[in-house]
Amino acid sequence: MKIKKITLHLIEQRLLSPFVSSLGKVDFRESILVEVEDYDGLVGWGEVVAFSSPWYTEETIKTSWHIIEDFFVKSLLYEEIEHPNELQSRFQSVKRNQMAKAGLEIAIWDLYAKVQGISLSNAIGGTKDKIESGVVVSIDTFERMLGKIQVHIDEGYKRVKIKIKPGQDYEILKEIRKVYPDLSLMVDANSAYTLEDIERLRALDEFKLMMIEQPLAADDIIDHAKLQKEIMTPVCLDESIVTYEDARKAIEMGSCRVINLKIGRVGGISEAIKIHNLCLEHHIPVWCGGMLETGISRAHNIALASLPGFTIPGDISASSRYWSQDVIKPEVIVENGYIHVPKEAGIGFEVDRIRIQQLTKMKKVF
């Protein structure tokens, strides 16, 4: 592949309903859509999944745009690329900035699969024709949360994840379990707890949760190892796993029994595959997390979740969960709790340029 043109599209959409976690509320979602074109006119699409403010990681939409424009574009334009794995070494001189790296890298993966004439799933070693889909329920009043859970069960989702924080955990889960004693249920704390909350977290063991996701600090693996020894519920690490080395150390220390893989958080598909293979070797189940993405990232997530180690339903839900109209055709749909893995070349969805134009706040062509 030889890259002729890179285009960045900054778009903004309103979520159909606010997304609320222990870290705050998101009503509007900015995204950077990355378009990469080769000299044969083939186009690959990626997405930067950083948020407008640094509440999830230190990256933001503005910092990602800066990193891509001032550092990464020069290393890709007019350059020959044999395989997307090469981008890890090309980006090595820039520390962290995983989401900026991932936005470009996944666009190259899409382009690579199209050049090869195969699906992205096939290109990365996927083995599944369909993947199980889970869903997230934000912090809200108990009555509204219960209502949303029933809607999602009726829609066929295979598991439900509840956002929790101190004061909004035990009692909510107790009531949910009264109504849904056999529901595949997990919780996400987004670092809302400390080791001083061990008793509070141990009390959640009675609800037989699939896991508790990122209960402690976002940059920690040491205290999580201490916590996992004290509770029966499997600890799942999210924000703490940014690289393969983070995953290796967390597994060696016993910091978790499950890992959430997000392409943007770990810097791209190549790193995600390495972490997946490591977890498969150590019998650590993985699942694909969500970042309130457009259908472009959702398509990449579907391909990633087709790898054999993804044995837990991910946060890959239907486009209609978040958007009045997505930027891809057809939109992602969930049928009886499953999403079919596209067989067409690349990500397997057509990008809706008219919709992107309607949502674009800024655009730059390199």
Residue, then its C-alpha position, 0 to 999 in steps of 0.5 A: m500500500k502507498i498512501k496518497k491522501i489522509t482526511l480528518h473529519l471532526i464530527e459531533q452527534r447528540l446521544l439518544s440518551p445521556f450516558v452516565s457513569s461515576l466519572g460524569k455525563v456525556d450528552f454530545r459525542e465528538s469523534i474524529l473520522v480518519e479516511v486513508e486513500d491509496y494510489d489505486g483509489l481504495v479507502g480505509w476508515g478509522e475513528v479516534v475515540a477520545f472524548s472532548s474532555p480528558w475524563y476517561t484518559e488524558e487524551t482529548i479530541k484536540t490533542s489527538w488531532h494535534i498528534i495526528e496532524d503534526f507527527f503521524v501524517k508525515s510518517l505515512l503520506y507517500e510511504e509504502i506500507e506492507h502490513p499494518n503491524e508496521l505502524q507500531s514501529r513508525f509511531q514508536s517515537v511518540k509516547r502514549n497517545q494511544m487513541a490518536k495512534a489507533g485512529l490511523e492504524i485501524a484505517i490502515w487495517d481497513l485499507y489493507a483488508k480491502v487491498q487483499g480483497i478479504s474481510l477485516s475479520n479474516a485479515i486479523g484471524g477471526t474465527k466467528d460468523k457472529i458475535e454475542s452482544g451485551v449492553v450497558v445501563s447508565i446510573d439512574t433511578f432504580e425504576r428507570m434502570l429496571g425499565k431499561i434492563q427489561v427493554h434490553i432483555d426483550e431485545g435479546y442482549k446476552r448480558v447487562k452491565i450496570k454502572i455503579k459507584p459508592g452509595q449506588d451499588y449494593e441496594i441497586l444490585k439487590e433489587i435487580r437480583k430480586v427481579y432477575p435472579d439469573l440475568s448475566l450481570m456485571v458491573d463497571a465502577n470506572s475507578a470509583y472505589t479504593l482499598e478502603d472499600i473492600e468490605r463494600l465490594r466483598a458484599l457484592d459477591e452475593f449477587k454472583l456477578m460475571m465481574i466487577e470492571q475497574p473498581l480501583a484507580a485507572d493506573d493501578i495493577i498492584d491494589h487490584a491484585k490485593l482486592q482480587k485476593e479478598i473478593m470472589t467476584p472476578v476483577c476485570l481491568d479496563e483503563s489499567i491495560v494500555t499495552y501488552e506489558d500492562a496485561r502481562k504484568a497484571i496477569e503475573m500479579g493476579s490483578c484480574r481474572v478478565i480483561n476488557l479490550k478496547i482498540g482505542r485504549v491500547g493503540g490499535i488492532s495490532e496491540a489488541i491482538k497481542i494482548h488477546n493472544l497473551c490472555l488466550e495463552h493464560h486462560i484469561p477471558v477477554w471481551c470488547g469494550g465500547m466507547l460510544e463510537t460511530g459505526i466505523s469503530r463499531a465495525h472494527n470492534i465486531a472484527l476484533a470480537s470475532l477472535p477466538g479468545f472473546t468468550i464474553p459478550g462485549d459492549i457492541s450494541a446496535s447503532s440505534r442504541y446511541w444514534s438517530q442515524d449512524v454514519i454507516k450503511p447498513e447500520v449495526i443491528v442485533e438479532n436475538g442477541y447476536i451481531h453477524v460478522p461481515k464477510e465483505a472486504g474491509i470493515g464490511f460496511e459502506v460509509d455514509r458520506i452525506r451523513i458525515q457531511q451533515l455532522t462535520k464541524m471541521k475537515k482537513v485533507f493532507 
